[in-house]
Amino acid sequence: MSFVGYASEAYARSLAFAGEPLHLPACGGWVLRRAIPGTPYFDAMGPYPLFACRDWSRLGEDLAALKRSGLVSLTLVADPFAPLTAAGVTGCFDLARPFKRHFVARLGGDVEQIATPHHLRNARRGLRRVEVEQVAKPLSRLDDWVELYQELLLRKGTDDLRVFGRESFRQQLAMDDLVMFGASADGCSVGFQLFMRQADDAYFHLAAYSREGYRCDAAHALSRSAIEHFLSRVSRIDWGGGVGAPDAADDGLAAFKAGWSNDSVDSWLLGAILDAGRYAQLSRAVPATQYFPAYRHGEFGQGAR
């Protein structure tokens, strides 16, 4: 089976709530066309959390075509494993800068050689308290997943692109490229982790836990089980990045992911101005900012990967 993950049409269409999926035929990736609030114009963004494609060396051809499409700009966060420099990708964009440091588990040997003693100890404790399974049919657990994910959104107050919705999740859980791990205690679901398979890699996609799941260390139990599952199936796991500024001392999520990793790599934020005149017009009243596109300054970004 060929795993295309975030580069797949199925994944792009699961994000139709955020914009109209547009195929980039030369490179084989997908972006989302979205309205610019308060204007009759449109721009495009890469799918959350990462843009991926089949042939990075041909992304420039698609950018040239997009400049004739009427779109004002394109913003995307590139797959951290993409050969951006080798393929000459960054030279095609007006903005190219490191965005998030991603924590990576390069698989070889066993989980004991990858994770920290602290995480391994918590995983052992968690595995005594919960039962973990690789869910053979993720769609069969849609209701349980949506319930836990809604609890997460309420607890975190999330209002960005991670508010997928039931229909979006229905489509994602139907993908062959999505792998689900579930934890249960006393017959009740207390946590899930979702991963996206792509080529020879796995990407930590989303997770949600109940209060009981946190008490039982379900996150550690699930993470260890996921690594063990993928050891013979992929070469790397991208756990993603933290939630705040890079290297923030109080970023618990980053510390959790780092504990399951033995390497790290940057993802890159890429921005292209497709219609320079319209971009300047829309950005004229915006204070000086590093945000791209400038005219969307103040809106939510592409999330915490």
C-alpha positions in Angstrom: 0.0 0.0 0.0 1.2 3.5 -0.8 0.7 5.9 2.0 0.2 9.6 1.0 -1.2 11.0 4.2 -1.3 14.8 4.3 -0.8 14.9 0.5 -4.0 12.9 -0.2 -7.2 14.2 -1.7 -9.1 12.5 1.0 -7.4 14.5 3.7 -7.8 17.8 1.9 -11.5 17.2 1.4 -11.9 16.4 5.1 -10.8 20.1 5.7 -13.5 21.5 3.3 -15.0 23.4 6.3 -11.8 25.7 6.2 -11.7 26.2 2.5 -12.3 24.8 -1.0 -9.7 22.0 -1.7 -7.5 22.9 -4.8 -5.2 20.3 -6.4 -1.7 21.3 -7.4 -1.2 19.0 -10.4 2.5 19.5 -10.9 3.7 18.7 -7.4 0.7 16.6 -6.4 -0.2 18.4 -3.2 -3.4 20.2 -2.1 -4.2 23.6 -0.7 -7.4 25.3 0.6 -8.9 28.3 -1.2 -10.5 30.6 1.4 -12.4 33.9 1.4 -10.6 37.0 2.8 -13.1 38.4 5.3 -14.7 41.7 4.4 -13.5 41.5 0.8 -14.5 39.8 -2.5 -11.1 38.2 -2.7 -9.5 34.9 -1.9 -6.2 33.5 -0.8 -5.0 29.9 -0.1 -3.4 28.0 2.7 -1.9 24.6 3.1 -3.8 21.9 5.0 -3.5 21.8 8.8 -1.0 20.9 10.2 1.4 20.3 7.3 1.6 20.7 3.5 3.0 17.6 1.8 3.3 16.7 -1.9 4.6 14.1 -4.2 7.3 16.1 -6.1 8.7 19.2 -4.3 10.8 20.2 -7.3 7.7 21.0 -9.2 5.9 23.2 -6.6 7.3 26.3 -8.4 5.2 25.3 -11.5 2.1 25.3 -9.4 2.9 28.6 -7.9 3.2 30.1 -11.3 -0.2 28.8 -12.2 -1.7 30.1 -9.0 -0.5 33.6 -9.9 -2.9 33.5 -12.8 -5.8 32.2 -10.7 -6.8 35.4 -9.0 -5.6 34.3 -5.5 -3.9 37.0 -3.4 -1.4 34.8 -1.5 -0.5 31.3 -0.4 0.7 30.3 3.0 1.8 26.9 4.1 3.8 25.0 6.7 6.0 22.5 4.9 6.4 18.9 5.9 9.6 19.0 8.1 11.0 16.0 6.1 10.6 17.8 2.8 13.8 18.4 0.7 13.2 22.1 0.5 16.7 23.3 -0.2 17.6 20.4 -2.5 14.4 21.0 -4.5 14.9 24.8 -4.6 11.5 25.3 -2.9 12.4 28.2 -0.6 13.6 30.3 -3.6 10.1 30.2 -5.0 8.5 32.0 -2.0 8.5 35.5 -0.7 8.7 34.3 2.9 10.7 31.3 4.1 11.6 30.9 7.7 11.7 28.2 10.4 8.4 27.8 12.1 8.3 25.0 14.6 10.9 22.6 16.0 9.5 19.1 15.6 10.5 16.2 17.8 11.3 13.1 15.9 11.8 9.5 16.9 14.2 7.8 14.4 13.3 4.2 14.8 15.9 1.5 15.2 16.6 -0.9 18.1 13.7 -0.6 20.5 11.6 1.9 22.5 14.0 1.8 25.4 16.7 3.4 23.2 14.4 6.2 22.2 12.4 7.4 25.2 13.6 8.9 28.4 13.5 6.9 31.6 10.8 9.2 33.0 8.5 8.5 30.1 9.2 4.8 30.1 8.4 4.6 33.9 5.1 6.5 33.3 4.3 4.2 30.4 4.8 1.1 32.5 2.5 2.6 35.2 -0.1 3.5 32.5 0.0 0.0 31.0 -0.9 -1.5 34.3 -4.0 0.8 34.5 -5.3 0.8 31.0 -5.7 -1.5 28.0 -4.3 -0.3 24.8 -5.2 -1.4 21.3 -4.4 -0.5 17.7 -8.0 0.1 16.5 -8.6 -2.0 13.4 -11.6 0.0 12.3 -11.2 3.6 13.5 -14.7 4.6 12.1 -16.2 2.2 14.7 -14.8 4.5 17.4 -16.0 7.8 15.9 -18.5 8.6 18.6 -16.0 7.9 21.4 -13.3 9.9 19.7 -15.6 12.9 19.0 -16.8 12.9 22.6 -13.2 13.0 24.0 -12.1 15.6 21.4 -14.9 17.9 22.3 -13.9 17.6 26.0 -10.4 18.7 24.9 -11.6 21.7 23.0 -13.7 22.9 25.9 -10.9 22.4 28.3 -8.3 24.2 26.1 -10.6 26.8 24.7 -9.3 26.0 21.2 -10.9 28.1 18.4 -8.5 27.6 15.5 -8.3 25.1 12.6 -8.1 22.2 15.0 -11.9 22.5 15.5 -12.5 19.8 12.9 -16.1 18.7 13.6 -17.7 15.4 13.3 -18.0 15.1 9.5 -14.3 16.0 9.1 -13.4 13.3 11.6 -15.7 10.8 9.9 -13.7 11.3 6.7 -10.3 11.2 8.4 -11.1 8.0 10.3 -12.1 6.4 7.0 -8.7 7.0 5.5 -6.4 4.0 5.1 -3.5 6.3 6.0 -4.8 7.1 9.5 -3.8 4.8 12.4 -5.7 5.0 15.7 -4.6 3.8 19.1 -7.2 3.6 21.9 -6.9 3.2 25.7 -9.7 2.0 27.9 -10.2 1.5 31.6 -13.1 -0.6 33.0 -14.5 -0.9 29.5 -14.7 2.9 28.9 -12.6 4.8 26.4 -10.1 7.1 28.2 -7.8 8.2 25.5 -6.9 8.1 21.8 -3.9 8.9 19.6 -4.2 9.4 15.9 -1.2 9.1 13.5 -1.0 9.7 9.7 1.1 7.4 7.6 3.0 9.0 4.8 5.5 7.1 2.7 8.0 5.7 5.2 7.0 8.0 8.1 4.3 8.4 10.7 3.1 11.8 11.9 1.4 12.3 15.3 -1.9 13.8 14.2 -4.1 14.4 17.2 -4.8 13.0 20.7 -7.5 13.4 23.3 -7.9 12.0 26.8 -10.6 12.0 29.5 -9.8 13.1 33.0 -9.6 9.5 33.9 -7.2 9.0 31.1 -4.9 11.7 32.5 -5.1 10.1 35.9 -4.1 6.7 34.5 -1.2 7.9 32.4 -3.0 6.9 29.2 -0.9 9.3 27.1 2.3 7.6 28.0 0.9 4.1 27.6 -0.4 5.0 24.2 2.8 6.6 23.0 4.9 3.6 24.0 2.5 1.3 22.3 2.5 3.5 19.1 6.3 3.4 18.9 6.3 -0.4 19.3 3.7 -0.7 16.6 5.6 1.5 14.1 9.1 0.0 14.8 8.8 -2.5 12.0 6.6 -0.3 9.7 8.2 3.2 9.4 11.6 4.8 9.8 10.6 7.9 11.7 7.8 9.3 13.8 7.2 13.0 13.7 5.6 14.0 17.0 5.2 17.6 16.0 6.1 20.6 18.1 5.0 22.5 21.2 2.2 25.0 21.7 4.1 28.2 22.5 7.3 30.0 21.5 10.2 27.7 20.6 12.1 26.4 23.6 9.5 27.9 26.1 10.4 26.7 29.5 6.8 26.0 30.5 5.8 24.1 27.3 4.6 20.8 28.8 3.5 19.4 25.4 7.0 20.0 24.0 8.5 18.2 27.0 6.2 15.3 26.5 7.0 14.9 22.8 10.8 15.4 23.4 10.6 12.5 25.9 9.6 10.1 23.1 12.2 11.4 20.6 15.9 11.1 19.8 16.1 13.9 17.2 14.5 17.1 16.1 14.0 19.0 12.9 12.4 22.3 11.8 9.3 22.8 9.9 9.2 25.9 7.6 6.6 28.6 7.1 6.4 29.5 3.4 4.5 32.4 2.0 4.0 33.5 -1.6 2.5 36.8 -2.8 0.5 35.8 -5.8 -1.1 39.2 -6.6 1.3 42.0 -5.5 -1.0 44.9 -6.2 -4.0 43.4 -4.3 -1.7 42.2 -1.5 -0.4 45.8 -1.0 -3.9 47.2 -1.1 -5.2 44.8 1.5 -2.2 45.3 3.8 -2.0 49.1 3.6 -3.8 49.8 6.8 -2.1 47.0 8.8 0.6 47.9 11.3 4.1 46.6 10.6 4.1 42.9 11.3 6.0 39.7 10.7 2.7 37.9 10.2 2.0 36.5 6.8 -0.2 37.3 5.0 -0.1 40.7 6.7 -3.8 41.5 6.0 -4.8 38.5 8.2 -2.8 39.7 11.2 -4.9 39.0 14.3 -6.6 35.9 13.0 -5.8 32.5 14.2 -2.8 30.8 12.5 -2.3 27.3 11.4 -2.1 25.8 14.8 0.5 24.4 17.1 2.5 21.8 15.2 
